[in-house]
């Protein structure tokens, strides 16, 4: 297997925290809530959840570090919004991987049929 070039390594460095953040069930649930319900405060995002408000806050910070959410102050509350650009980045990474797999399968099919 060949070593990835600098651009590929940079892409992996950019994608890894994104997918690590999305890889947690609680964080993925927060993304789903924000994408379907719009912005939300910690109180709103932790309502009807078995996870504490403190844990929700920690998960939101991980998502923010990955660029998936952002917060703004509204009075004493922090309100969280989805950052759709990073979800588009995740989609693009998955599309690229899918295209690579399709190309590899096409090469295998061609090899087997020849």
Buried (B, 14 or more C-beta within 10 A) or exposed (E): EEEEEEEEEEBEEBBEBBEEBBEBEBBBBBBEBBEEEEBBBBEBBBEEBEBEBEEBBBBBEBBBEBBBBBBEEEEEBEBBEBBEEBBEBBEEBEEEEEEEEEEEEEEEEEEEEE
